[in-house]
Amino acid sequence: MIPPARPDLGPEEVAAVTEVLNSGMIAQGRKVAELEQRWAEFCGVKHAIALSNGPAGRWSTLGGWGSAPAARG
């Protein structure tokens, strides 16, 4: 079988993930805020919002354009 990915993770990456897991803040924590700030600076914009995945990004974009279907509850 051909593996779908071969991540190159070293001790630095493992330590960073461990730090986040140990903080108890795996969403909306300090690292997420840092990512958003650095991404906004990289893009030359005031704000950036980290989302959980690609589909969430697409739905957010469509919602911003007023094109997203109504949410179903």
SVG drawing of the C-alpha trace seen along z (x, -y; Angstrom):
<svg xmlns="http://www.w3.org/2000/svg" viewBox="-33 -46 47 48">
<polyline fill="none" stroke="black" stroke-width="0.4" points="0.0,0.0 1.2,-3.5 0.9,-5.7 -1.2,-8.9 1.4,-11.0 4.8,-10.8 4.9,-13.6 8.4,-14.7 8.0,-15.3 10.9,-15.8 11.3,-16.5 10.5,-20.2 7.1,-19.4 6.3,-16.7 7.2,-19.2 4.9,-21.9 2.0,-19.5 2.6,-18.2 2.7,-21.8 -0.7,-22.5 -2.3,-19.3 -0.9,-19.8 -2.3,-23.4 -5.9,-22.0 -6.6,-24.6 -6.7,-22.8 -9.0,-25.4 -8.9,-29.2 -5.8,-29.1 -2.6,-31.1 -1.1,-29.2 -4.3,-29.8 -4.2,-33.5 -0.5,-33.5 -1.2,-31.7 -4.0,-34.1 -1.8,-37.2 1.1,-35.9 -1.1,-34.8 -2.7,-38.3 0.7,-39.9 1.9,-37.5 -1.2,-38.4 -0.9,-42.1 -4.4,-42.3 -5.7,-43.4 -7.3,-40.1 -7.3,-36.4 -9.5,-33.6 -8.2,-30.1 -10.9,-27.5 -11.0,-23.8 -10.8,-22.5 -11.2,-23.4 -14.9,-22.8 -15.4,-25.3 -13.4,-27.8 -15.5,-27.3 -18.8,-27.7 -17.5,-30.8 -16.5,-32.3 -19.9,-31.5 -21.6,-32.9 -19.6,-36.2 -20.8,-36.4 -24.4,-35.7 -24.4,-32.5 -24.4,-29.8 -27.6,-27.8 -29.6,-28.3 -28.3,-26.3 -30.3,-23.2 -30.9,-22.4"/>
</svg>
